[in-house]
C-alpha cells in the first residue's frame, strides 16, 4: 500500500484548506470570489457584444427595416419588343435586366392572384358608375395619360346594361369595364414575351427557366423547342381590336351570353360548360362558352387568337408589323379575322367601323397605372 510522506501530507493539507468551501456539503462559494467572477464575466460579455455583435445587429436592421427600393434598371426603350428585318427571330440583349424581370414578373403574378378575389358579386350599373367616379376613372383621362387602373376590374356586367337609354353612356360604361381586363392580360403577355427573349439570349438556362419554357410551350400549343412558332404566338391583341370584337359579340354588353355567362367574345364549345344558342340548328351540339368571370373570357379569347389554326395568317401579319416598327395596327389586323364569324368579310368590315367610329385605337398604347414601386418602370 502506498504511503504518503510528510511533505506530501503538508501539500495536500494546504490545498484542502484552500478549496475547503468548494468541497463542503453545501458547496458554498466565497462571497468575495463570486462577486469578482461575476464582474469579470459581465465586463467580458459587454466587450464581446460591442465589438462583434453590433455589426450583426446593424446589418439585420438594415436588411429588415429599410424601405423598398424601386427597380430602376428595366429599359423603357426595349419594353416593346420588335423583330429584326433580316431575321424575324433575332435575339435581343436583355442580360442586364434578368433579375429585375424576374422580380417584376413575380410582382405582377402576386397582384393578379390577390385581385382575383375582388368584386366577385354582381354590382348594379349605378354602383359601378359611382365606383368609377370615386376612383376618378374616366375614359377621357385614360386617353390623356395612357394609363388605366386594373384595380377597377369588374367581374360581371351589370344587368341594367339594356336599360341605359343613352347609347354613348352605355358604350362608355362597357369600355370602362372591359378595358382594364384587356390591358391586364396584354401586360402578362408582354412580360412573358420580354422574359422569353431574355432567356433565349443566354447561353445557359437555369432549371426554373427551362420549366417556364416547358410551361409556355404547352400554354401556346407549341412543340418543345419550336421557338420560332412560340415567338409568333406569344404576343398581344391590340386593345382596340379586342374591345371592338367584345362590343360586336355582346351588343355592347347586352346579350344573354354576356349577361348569363360572362361571354364577351362568343366563343363556341362542344365539351365545356356553355349556353345553348336560341336559334341553333336542329342537331347542333355547339354552345357558347360560359365563364365564371369576365377576365376568364378575355384570357380564353387571347389564347384562341394566339393558338387556333384558323388565325395563322392573323399571327403572321402581326409578326410582320412587329418586324417593321413594333406597333400593332388593328385596322390592318382585322382583315385576317374573316374566319372568326360565319359572315366572313362582312364581319371584318363591321369591326373596322366600330374601331373608327369610337376612336378605339387611342386605347392601344394604354398601360397599367403603377400601384407599386416595382410596377412603376413598366410605363
Order of alpha helices (4+ residues) and beta strands (2+ residues): alpha-alpha-alpha-alpha-alpha-alpha-alpha-beta-alpha-alpha-alpha-alpha-alpha-beta-beta-beta-alpha-alpha-alpha-alpha-beta
